[in-house]
Every structure is written in C-alpha cells, then in structure tokens.
C-alpha cells in the first residue's frame, strides 16, 4: 500500500522534526489550533501504524498515581516521507506557476 | 502530578470502561495517553477544575467515538466491525437497536399518520355500519364463534364503500409517511377520473344504460 501524507500528519512530522520528541498535548499546543485534543491520538496511532512515528511511555516517578503519557518521535521513514512530499509539492507548485 | 487519593484521580473509571470495548493496543496507543492528558490538565486546573473537567471529558469522548467508528483510526473501529456483522449474533443484537434509534425519527410521520388514519377509518366504518347495518363490514362467509368485523381480512374490500374507505385510508397513510408521493397520487386520481369519465361516455355513446355497480349495491 502506498503511504499517504495528509496535512495533519505532515504538520505532526514537521513539529516533531522541529522540536524533537513531544507528548500528544504538546503537539496540540504547538499546532496553533490545527490539531485537536479529541483526535490527535487517533492521528498519531495511524501514523505509528504507517511507520512515520514511534512512541514510548514516559517513566513515572515512584508513587505516582496518574497514567503515563506517550512520547512521540519521528522515524527515518517518516522524515523521508515528509522530505519526498515537500519536494513533490515544490515541483508541482513550480509546474503550476510556469 | 500532585499525589491524591486514588479515588480522586479522574480517568480511572473511564479507563475501566473503555477496556471493556477496546483491545490492548488501542488502550495503550490511543486512549491511555488521552486519559493521561486529562489527568494532568485537571490536576493543573486549580480553581477552574469544573470547567477543565467538562472540556477534557468532551475531548475524551470525542476520541472514543472516532476510535469506535472510524476504520483505520488505529483502534480497529470495534463498533463499526460489530455493525458490519463481523461478530455474528453480537452484531445483530447491536444492529437492531442502533438501526431503530437511527431511523425511528424518519417513520414518526408514518406512525402518527397510521394511528390517525386508523382511528378515522374505524369511526367511518362504524358510522357506515350503523346506517347500513346489513351491508358493510360483515363477512359473507360468517362462521360461528368468530367476529369478522375485527379481522381486516374478512372485510370485503372490493368495489364497495368498504373498499373505498380502505383505499382512501391506505393512501392517506402512505402520503403522510412519504410526502414525495403526493404529486404521483394526485396525478393518478386525475387520470383515474378521466378514464372513468371516458368509460361512462363510451358506454352511453353505445346506447346502453350506464349502471354504477358500486352505488347500486
């Protein structure tokens, strides 16, 4: 199956490349409203299934009661997919303008 | 996060609830991180705790609905799988009430119309029966011990007034339920009247007396 790269997934990849590993909520905060709290984990889950990002649980300090968050970071495949997409988009833009 | 008594930490009940529906992967990758966000947001809310609780729960339930229903959303869309019949008997048990809940509003007019038309029809039949006690709503094949008047299949619905009531009430029920058929029914009535007029005119043109068998009963 050919991997696709919708706008939200592109944005997540760009944010993760720019800021390094982030939690889901941090991605929402840095997206200027483009990512929503109600769907960001669905998008991240889909991206993980495609191999664009990986995640791991945070280590909670001893005695902590809350649930662990997940840290997300890009994979090499995700970065290559974003680069390829950006190049394609730039070429298409030039094609349209000429 | 501030340490609190276990019962005071929001999200544990929700986690138990979603564990009943989603598999471990969906819990691990999608729902648990969202609940972790909910817990942190609430514990950092301070005086705005009530508002933050509402906002966070709304976001969480939106996530649950998306994960339940969207194939490819990363959670396997268990509700969609059930509705598509991938869980045999369980699918049917859920499908019937879901379909009923989703479609019942569409039949509200039809059901209301059926009840109203049924009541009107019963009054009309009773009224006719009082005035013509020997003719209407009385089975021609009466059998002892049975009351044909409460059995619609025993009411003669040929070319008599009972048939007219039956057709008129049925048409009214269908028209109330499916308003889009109004033009068709009006056109059909007009064409029917035209054909009837043409038939009477043709019979009279032949020099034969026209006998209305319905009125003549």
Interface residues (C-beta under 8 A of the other chain):
Chain A: X23 X24 X25 X36 X37 X38 X39 X41 X42 X44 X45 X46 X48 X49 X55 X63 X64 X65 X66 X67 X68 X69 X70
Chain B: X1 X3 X4 X6 X9 X11 X15 X26 X29 X30 X31 X32 X33 X34 X35 X36 X37 X39 X40 X41 X43 X56 X58 X59 X60 X62 X63 X66 X67 X70 X72 X73 X74 X75
